[in-house]
C-alpha cells in the first residue's frame, strides 16, 4: 500500500483506528510496528482473511491515534528512526536505511 495520501480509518475489533497499511507481509508489519511504537503510537495488527489456504498470510497495521496520517508524518519529517534521524520516504518503504533526503539520486 505504501504512502497513499488518503486518511483511512475504521475499526479493528471494537477500537477505532487509523489504518497505516493494509495487505502487508509479516516482516513489513513487524517493521512498521517497531517504528511506530518507537515514535509513541499504540499499534494494532490484524490478520487479513485469506481466500484460500494457499494464499500468503497478510496483515493490516493500524494506530489508535485518529489524526495520524503516515504520508503527512513522513513528509513533514515528524517520525524518528531508531538512531534518532528523521524518517524519509525510502526509509519508510524499506528501500534503504540511509536517512539523508537526497531525492535526486533516484
C-alpha positions in Angstrom: 0.0 0.0 0.0 2.8 2.5 0.9 2.2 6.2 1.3 -1.1 6.9 -0.3 -2.0 10.3 1.0 -5.5 9.4 2.0 -6.5 9.3 5.6 -8.1 5.9 6.0 -9.8 5.0 9.3 -12.1 2.3 10.6 -12.2 -0.3 13.4 -10.2 -3.3 14.5 -12.4 -5.3 16.8 -14.0 -2.6 19.0 -11.2 0.0 18.7 -11.4 3.0 16.3 -8.1 3.2 14.3 -6.3 4.9 11.5 -5.1 2.4 9.0 -1.4 2.7 8.3 -1.1 -0.1 5.7 -3.2 -3.0 4.6 -2.2 -6.2 2.9 1.4 -6.3 4.1 3.7 -9.2 4.9 4.6 -10.2 8.4 8.1 -8.7 8.0 6.6 -5.4 6.9 4.1 -5.4 9.8 6.9 -6.0 12.3 9.0 -3.2 10.9 6.0 -0.7 11.0 5.0 -1.8 14.5 8.5 -1.3 15.9 9.0 2.1 14.1 5.6 3.4 15.1 5.9 2.3 18.7 9.3 3.9 18.9 7.5 7.1 17.9 4.9 6.8 20.7 2.0 5.3 18.9 -0.2 2.4 20.0 -0.2 -0.1 17.2 -2.7 -2.8 16.4 -2.1 -5.6 13.8 -4.9 -7.7 12.4 -4.5 -10.8 10.2 -6.3 -10.3 6.9 -8.7 -13.1 5.8 -7.3 -15.4 3.1 -9.4 -16.6 0.2 -7.7 -20.0 0.2 -5.3 -21.8 2.5 -2.6 -21.5 -0.3 -2.7 -17.7 -0.2 0.0 -16.0 1.9 -1.0 -14.5 5.2 -1.2 -10.7 5.0 -1.8 -8.2 7.8 -3.4 -4.8 8.4 -1.4 -2.3 10.5 -3.2 0.5 12.3 -2.7 3.0 15.1 -5.2 4.2 17.7 -4.3 7.9 17.0 -7.2 9.0 14.8 -5.4 12.1 13.4 -2.3 10.2 12.3 -1.7 10.2 8.6 1.5 8.4 7.6 2.1 10.5 4.4 1.9 13.7 6.3 4.1 12.5 9.2 6.8 11.2 6.8 6.9 14.2 4.5 6.8 16.7 7.4 9.7 14.7 8.9 7.9 14.1 12.2 8.9 10.4 12.6 12.3 9.4 14.0 14.4 6.3 13.2 15.7 4.1 16.0 19.0 6.1 16.0 17.3 9.5 16.1 17.4 10.5 12.4 14.3 11.6 10.6 12.3 9.0 8.6 12.5 9.6 4.8 10.1 8.1 2.2 12.7 5.5 1.2 13.3 4.5 4.8 9.6 4.1 5.3 9.3 2.0 2.2 12.3 -0.1 3.4 14.3 0.7 0.2 17.3 2.0 2.2 18.4 2.6 5.7 20.0 5.9 4.7 18.2 8.9 6.1 19.6 11.8 4.1 16.8 13.2 1.9 18.8 13.3 -1.3 15.9 12.5 -3.6 17.8 13.5 -6.7 19.8 10.3 -6.5 16.8 8.2 -7.6 
